[in-house]
Every structure is written in structure tokens, then in C-alpha cells.
Amino acid sequence: MPNIRAIKAREVLDSQGFPTIQLFLWIEDGRSVVVTVPNEWAYENAEAKIIRDNDDQEFNGKGVKKVVESINKEIAPKLLGMPVISQGEIDKTLIELDGTADKSKYGANAILAISMATLKAGALSTNLPLYSYIQQKYQLTEFLSIPNCVYPLITGGDFGNDNIDFQEFELIPASHVNFNRSLTMASTIREKIEDVIESRGGSVCTGPTGGFLPRMNSNAEVFELFLEAIKTTQYTFAQDIFFGLDVAADTLVTDDNYKLRDKPDRYSAKDIAEYYKSLRERYKTIYLEDPFSSKDERSWQQITEKIGTTTKIVADEFILSNHEKLKKAIKNKTANAICIKLLDRGTISESLQLMKIAKEAEWTVVLSEHSGETNETFLADLSVGAGVDYAKLGPPNQGERVAKYNRLIEINEEINPQ
């Protein structure tokens, strides 16, 4: 099998205009692959650190030229000649070369670029589509299918402009809805939401990840906006479509209490749990991500026990792709789903291992985009090849998100020929 012949990285821009890494990898027969890694700006507590130049004269310190130089001059020479199908060995070498517990020498962004390119090159060398190569190599799923998609259409919290408290309000098609209809549904309802916002005299501006930013008096009011939009379509609420919520509770908590505009007083953990239960009953929120502070394990356990049979209690910042935290959460039943972001670990092997642990525990696996995305379609292939339950790729209205949906359309035609 072909070995790595050359690696070359360069600085490019992500969807928000911030620098990120693009990387080319050539194999011995002269063929090559290219990948572009995402950026993450929502938090800095992940297991793997994202490294930037911190040079105020370049992109306000957000540049990655030094990271690119590290790849080209320090990492790449150590990988030349290694077989591209040896993903585990290459990822292990990357971890060893970095030598830190949090990948703070070279950075998760540098390591992920090479790890993604290696997987793409492995597929190229075997003349398989990337999703097929992943399925055959890792055997995390028996059948190839397009995962259900989570469509975050309205944005608030740190991604908003003080319009609403929760980070994302999401549409989730029912499990019986096939992918083509799912995407049509999301795009149609998104357009109808825009109409409703305009009819109310609001602005239809969008946030950095593409979600609308309507100003609301309460968070629950967003679901009423959703319902108004759905009524103007052929789709039926709680039959064709359900709702989801990414709370990002760490951004709302102070002294163990939560501040929401839904009432003047702060919510205790018990209060906000009752609030979530009311949303589940009234608005069919079947997906609830990061509902409590990442330090409040007891509240996570209680909400999972009370509504976990009907609702995905999704851990993102609570676990941050940490293998030991995931195993503990499984043991203590503090959630029933995990949201995996590739930059949280750095290597593809580590992310796939997380999926394996979660699947063996019968947890739901969500593969998520990052806040700063690119036109890279790697996530689409990975979601299919690894057999994840949900793909969270963003609203279907910005190029970097649409690229991933278009790739899923391609894959769907290949695995489900008419």
C-alpha cells in the first residue's frame, strides 16, 4: 500500500474569516488529498488545545502561520514513508510527537489536519469512497445510511446578540423521514420562519453559524414562532417534525442558579429541570444538549432519569470528548447521548474510539460541526461511515454548511440507487 510522500500545510480562512489550516498530503503514486480543518471559538476547556500565533499584528492574534510552520518543518518529516492505511499508527505518532496531555505543543488543529488527511489518503489508496473506507476499516456500523440531521435554525446565547438565552433552537425530523425529505423540510421551514419574523416586523439577520437572530421576550416564544411557521407548510408538528435545544448551560449559570429572560428571578437547578420538562410536554423537545452546568452531575442524573426515555440528554461540554468522563457518565447514567466534535480530541482515532464506547453503551452518538467551519465535507462521510445517529451540520443556508448537506445528497444516491 502507498506510503506518505509529502505533506504541505498553509493558512486559509474559515467561514467567519478567521485563519485555519489547509493541508495537502501526497502518496507515493503521485495522487493527493486536501483537507481544511474547522475552528472552535465557543470554549477553551477541551481536552485538546487549539493553538494560534497570538501575534497582534496578524489577524488580531488569531493567525496560524507558526502552526503551519510546525507542521511543515517538524511534524511532516517524521511521517514521510509511513503507510497511509496505518491510521492508528500515524495518530499514535502524532500524539507522541506532541508529547503533552492536552496537545498544547502543536495543537489539536495541526494534529487534526494530518489525521483527517491520512484517513482521506487511506481511502484514496484503496479506491474506496471515504465513507465506505471508514465503514470497512472500523466496522462501527453494519449498514450504510444517512444519519438523522439536527437543524439549528435559530441562534442565541454566545452565538447571538442578546436576543435569546439558549444557544440553538433546532428542528429534528422524525426518524421515519428519509434524508431527501428531511432536507427539503428543513429548508422549507427555514424559509417560512423568515416570513414569520418579517411579518412581525423583525430583522431576518443571521448569526455567525447561519441561524436567525430574532429578538424574543422569552425562550419559549421561539417554539411558538416555529409552530407558526410549520402551520404554513404541509408538515405536521409532533408527527413529521420535533424540536431540539442546545442550552449551553455553562454560559447561563452563576452560583448554581440560571438566568433566563423567561422570568425575573433566577432558576435553581430544580426550577430549570421543571422548565425543561414543561418544554418536553408542550413543544416535544426530544433533544436536550448541555441542559445543566458541567459541574452539576446530580442534576444531569435526575433529568436523565425523569425524561431520558423520551428525550436525548446530550453531553457536549459536560464530557468534551474525554474518554474517562464518557465512561463515568455511562456508569452514573448522567446522560444518554454524546456530542462529538473532532477538535475536542485532535486525532480521528480518538474520536472513533469515543463513538465505539458510546455505541457499546447504547448511547446516541451525535457528530457535530464547529462554530468556524469550512467547505470541507469530511464530516458528512464520517457520519455515514461511522454510523452515527445524528449529524449536526448547521442550518442549510450557508456555503460551508450546505457543502456538507450536498455531500450527503451524493452519498445517499450512491448507497440508495434508484
ABEGO torsion letter per residue (X at the ends): XBBBABBBBBBBBBAAGBBBBBBBBBBAAGBBBBBBBBBBAABAABABBBBBAGBAABGGGABAAAAAAAAAAAAAAAABGBBAABAAAAAAAAAAAAGBAAGAAAEAAAAAAAAAAAAAAAAAAAGBBAAAAAAAAAGABABBBBBBBBBBABBBEAABAGABABABBBBBBBAABBAAAAAAAAAAAAAAAAAAAAAAGBBABBBAAGBBBBBBABAAAAAAAAAAAAAABABBBGAABBBBBBAGAAAABBGGBBBBAABABBBBAAAAAAAAAAAAAAAGBABBBGABBAABAAAAAAAAAAAAAABBBBBBAAAGGBAAAAAAAAAAGABABBBBBAAAAGBAAAAAAAAAAAAAAGBBBBBBBBABBBABAAAAAAAAAAGBABBBAEBBABAAAAAAAAAAAAAAAAABBX
